Amino acid sequence: MKKALTLILALALGLGLKAQCTLTTAVDFTATDVHGNEIHLFDILDGGQYVLLDFFYTTCSACTQTTPYVAQSYQAFGCNQHDVFYIEIDEGDSDMDCLGWVNTYGIEYPTISGMAGGTSICNTYGISYFPTVILIAPDRSIVINDLWPITNAQSVISALEQHGIEQHVCGGQTLDPGVTISVDQVNYTEVTATFTPNAYCTSYAYTLATEAEIQEWMNIAGLDLPEYVWTYGIPGEGTLANTFTDLTPDTEYVIYAVPADANGNLGEVATETVVTTPTTTDEIIPDFTTTDIDGNEIHLYDILDNGQWALIHFFLASDEFNDEYSLGLMRPLTEAYGMFGCNEHDIFFMEITADGNDSVAHAWAERYNVQYPTISRTGGGSTIAQSIPVGWYPTVMLVRPDHVIARRDIYPINTIDFLVETLESFGIEQHECPVVYDETLTFSTDTIYVEPMELVWITVYNNTAENAIVTKIQNEPCSLMFTFDGEELFYAHDLPEFTIPQGESLELGLYLDEIVKYITPEVITLSGNLPDASFVAMVDHPESINENESSINLFPNPANDFVTLKGESLGTVRVFNTLGQKMDEFEANGNELHISTVSYENGIYFVKANEKTMKFVVKH
């Protein structure tokens, strides 16, 4: 049965990740682009040109990554004047939104907004995933129904060249490699810049230095500027952002970047001058009062005046589609929240999205198991971000209790250790979170690792004084499925209601997908009918599931000073409290083991031995 269930899960997870245009022949349309030009598809095709249609919408995270590459390939193929004609088709946005998009990414080819017919065209072509890039031949056949993945401009160029489409030079352009530099953020010790290559640049190198430093280093190396930057700079490909750190305040620096073509020929060095800010000016964060997505009022200065630091994560909710990136950032943040006392001690965590309403922000918070306040655009997130201002997303800002911004951006947060070390460097101390008895299903810490695509059995105990009706299981950010009621398979959010009687337990079969390979404590929450519901989960590894029917006796129960286990091959014996925390672990050498309970507080405990779980009560 395990093989069959695993196959079902693989099919469920593998379908629908990237859709294609299902048409084989183009459907004609006439629409007006954001600049007032009328676009008639079949007129272009009948003129002998191929047509590339790029379907997008302005808040699509993946679209923001691929559009610069599509735009670069447009330049490589002659700017709509030769073999191929580029058109962008938007879904759902206004002309004004699309004009902002066009200006941001320097789009020179026609863009048709959703309101001007783009949404209808997307529906006609059956586009449900974005971006989707298709290619239509002059005979109106669709020869590429989804150009994916687009990792650089060459991805598009190579795909189109396979259909005989040749590269051409736009008017007045050359085929020289080039790279542009845009400065995104500057403070007194850090500079963040984005590097964007043109269609003829396959790689580049970049660095930052004062003019005096670069001259000295060139003299020592005996190289001119292009060769020095290429030899000793940081290598790069595609569009990327880099933060230069440990800089001197109030100092003029120059950012250098040298491009190279596919043959290794170096192009002209690009430069951008920046001046770091002085340290003598304390940057005061503006106050704000708002309501988070759960209806709680958040007043920044009240928090700071109470003596707490504030850690504010500014993000774009659309980044939820970038699972790998978002998980890499959110795991350290949510873990640090627990390590530093859950907003009850030195530091207060919150997050603010500039582009998501309450509904979108709720989905984000549930997806990444965010326990601290989330402020959406509905709660004024965009206004708050603009008042500070925040120019780069994500930004993780640290604010001192005296209202001064201590770090404008803690970057890059790619490990929990880096974030902890940064906070502790400011004297912020770790604390335990207050004990809260809620509806949290907690896994014991020695059994939290679960192999993906394997069936794991969870025994859920009801430690309340009443029968508990479980109405919901929240499992973000993991993708979990359960066997329930025999061999039926359910996603967590689709599980039917079920009852766990007072003092009894229920076994659920758990599946974990291939992306998330472990479960952290308190990642699954059960919602029920009891305000003081308390559950405990014990996890058995797949290899522990057997037909062992050996008997184990536990006595006395209730216990005072000790409890005795008696049975064959006891092996490793573990004791857990009702929070799923391991109290003791023993290796039984024989068929009998005495466990001292003198140090145990009165209450319910669980003992696991020989893959059998038993409950006992301590009463002194």
Secondary structure, DSSP 8 states (H G I E B T S, - for coil): -HHHHHHHHHHHHHTTSS-----SB----EEE-TTS-EEEHHHHHHTT-EEEEEEE-TT-HHHHHHHHHHHHHHHHBTTTSSSEEEEEEESS--HHHHHHHHHHHT--S-EE-IIIIIHHHHHHTT--SSSEEEEE-TTSBEEES------SHHHHHHHHHTTT---B--TT------EEEEEEEE-SS-EEEEEEE-TT--EEEEEEE-HHHHHHHHHHHT--HHHHHHHHSEEE-SSEEEEE-S--TT-EEEEEEEEE-TT--B---EEEEEE---TTS--B----EEE-TTS-EEEHHHHHHTT-EEEEEEE-GGGGG-HHHHHHHHHHHHHHHHHBTTTSSSEEEEEEESS--HHHHHHHHHHTT--S-EE-TTTTHHHHHHHTT--SSSEEEEE-TTSBEEES------SHHHHHHHHHHTT---B------SSEE-B-GGG-B--TT--EEEEEEE-SSS-EEEEEEE-TTS-EEEEETTTEEEEGGG---EEE-TT-EEEEEEEE-SS--B--TT-EEEEES-TT--EEEEEE-GGG-------EEEESSSBSSEEEEEES---EEEEE-TTS-EEEEEE--SSEEEEE-TTS-SEEEEEEETTEEEEEEE--
